[in-house]
Amino acid sequence: MELLKVEGLSKSYPAFTLKNVSFSLKEGRIMGFIGKNGAGKSTTLKSMLGMVHPDSGAISMFGRDFREEEGYCKQNMGIVLGGIDFYMKKKLKVITGVTKKFYPGWDEGNYEKYMRIFELDENKRVEELSAGMRVKYLLALALSHHARLLVLDEPTSGLDPVSRDELLTIFEKLVKDGKRSILFSTHITSDLEKCADDITYIKDGEIVKCSGKKEFLDSFQSLREPDEKELSLEEIMVKMERKNYDEEFAL
Ligand SMILES: Nc1ncnc2c1ncn2[C@@H]1O[C@H](COP(=O)(O)OP(=O)(O)OP(=O)(O)O)[C@@H](O)[C@H]1O
């Protein structure tokens, strides 16, 4: 079953247009969302979640129309867009207390379990947590209301390689039972080599490709020079983005 389906999503800003973005994510999968700075990743995620008003497009989650059943969809998803910078002085248990009121399906046992697994102390204040601990706390909140779809905007940025690796292992464990899926945007393509099942690549507001990782990598190998070995995700992106740049300079 598709946990997420985005069809024909468009959004125009004065100097940028998100054009007819479509992709879908099945159960039990981790999808990496890549594209260079300003390509439209955050605009896609925000438009998809109704945080900015899209001009057109249809979104369904768990087989239901997002606009018609936004409440149901939001109860079943966890969103981590940016940090929790404005609650810096608050203790985690205070934020948790407020959060759980929004979720009738809140599972205190699950919350305690994930706080224990992630080694988080709810008596700490946000300002006392490292970047990695903050992401883990937001994940713990999402998982405590049984989110089946996790949408994360650059969750690993700012984390050291050890914390990143730990978080990616957590992602893999979370989707292992085949019930949850994770969509996360990132610039760290090596993270995706490690844990992504699917890759969606956006360029200048348009989806270039959305597919399983192997198919994705295979489909761009034609960019390889005769003496080059198999191109990595990073090399593919650099070649794709640099092509235009080189052409512009040739003019
Ligand atoms: N509220 C807004 N008003 C006008 N333009 C906007 C707005 N939000 C984003 N944009 C523009 O939309 C484009 C895409 O931005 P977006 O944040 O979606 O890119 P991104 O792929 O997430 O980039 P990054 O990797 O740097 O986070 C940029 O040119 C940006 O200036």
The ligand as an SDF file (V2000), in Angstrom:
LIG
                    3D

 31 33  0  0  0  0  0  0  0  0999 V2000
    7.9100   31.9860    1.3430 N   0  0  0  0  0  0  0  0  0  0  0  0
    8.6010   32.1120    0.2130 C   0  0  0  0  0  0  0  0  0  0  0  0
    8.4200   33.1830   -0.5830 N   0  0  0  0  0  0  0  0  0  0  0  0
    9.0960   33.3120   -1.7480 C   0  0  0  0  0  0  0  0  0  0  0  0
   10.0100   32.4060   -2.2040 N   0  0  0  0  0  0  0  0  0  0  0  0
   10.2230   31.3240   -1.4400 C   0  0  0  0  0  0  0  0  0  0  0  0
    9.5470   31.1030   -0.2030 C   0  0  0  0  0  0  0  0  0  0  0  0
    9.9670   29.9340    0.3280 N   0  0  0  0  0  0  0  0  0  0  0  0
   10.8770   29.4450   -0.5370 C   0  0  0  0  0  0  0  0  0  0  0  0
   11.0200   30.2680   -1.5930 N   0  0  0  0  0  0  0  0  0  0  0  0
   11.9190   30.0550   -2.7510 C   0  0  0  0  0  0  0  0  0  0  0  0
   11.6650   28.7800   -3.2840 O   0  0  0  0  0  0  0  0  0  0  0  0
   12.8770   28.2070   -3.7500 C   0  0  0  0  0  0  0  0  0  0  0  0
   13.0020   26.7990   -3.2030 C   0  0  0  0  0  0  0  0  0  0  0  0
   13.2560   26.8670   -1.8100 O   0  0  0  0  0  0  0  0  0  0  0  0
   13.2400   25.5840   -0.8930 P   0  0  0  0  0  0  0  0  0  0  0  0
   13.4370   26.0610    0.5120 O   0  0  0  0  0  0  0  0  0  0  0  0
   12.0600   24.7740   -1.2020 O   0  0  0  0  0  0  0  0  0  0  0  0
   14.5380   24.8190   -1.4100 O   0  0  0  0  0  0  0  0  0  0  0  0
   15.2850   23.5820   -0.7780 P   0  0  0  0  0  0  0  0  0  0  0  0
   15.4850   22.6040   -1.8770 O   0  0  0  0  0  0  0  0  0  0  0  0
   14.5890   23.1120    0.4420 O   0  0  0  0  0  0  0  0  0  0  0  0
   16.6700   24.2590   -0.4230 O   0  0  0  0  0  0  0  0  0  0  0  0
   17.7310   23.9500    0.7660 P   0  0  0  0  0  0  0  0  0  0  0  0
   18.4070   22.6890    0.3830 O   0  0  0  0  0  0  0  0  0  0  0  0
   18.6550   25.1350    0.6550 O   0  0  0  0  0  0  0  0  0  0  0  0
   16.9760   23.8910    2.0560 O   0  0  0  0  0  0  0  0  0  0  0  0
   14.0100   29.1530   -3.3760 C   0  0  0  0  0  0  0  0  0  0  0  0
   14.3570   29.9030   -4.5110 O   0  0  0  0  0  0  0  0  0  0  0  0
   13.3800   30.0330   -2.3370 C   0  0  0  0  0  0  0  0  0  0  0  0
   13.9340   31.3240   -2.3650 O   0  0  0  0  0  0  0  0  0  0  0  0
  1  2  1  0
  2  3  1  0
  2  7  2  0
  3  4  2  0
  4  5  1  0
  5  6  2  0
  6  7  1  0
  6 10  1  0
  7  8  1  0
  8  9  2  0
  9 10  1  0
 10 11  1  0
 11 12  1  0
 11 30  1  0
 12 13  1  0
 13 14  1  0
 13 28  1  0
 14 15  1  0
 15 16  1  0
 16 17  2  0
 16 18  1  0
 16 19  1  0
 19 20  1  0
 20 21  2  0
 20 22  1  0
 20 23  1  0
 23 24  1  0
 24 25  2  0
 24 26  1  0
 24 27  1  0
 28 29  1  0
 28 30  1  0
 30 31  1  0
M  END
$$$$
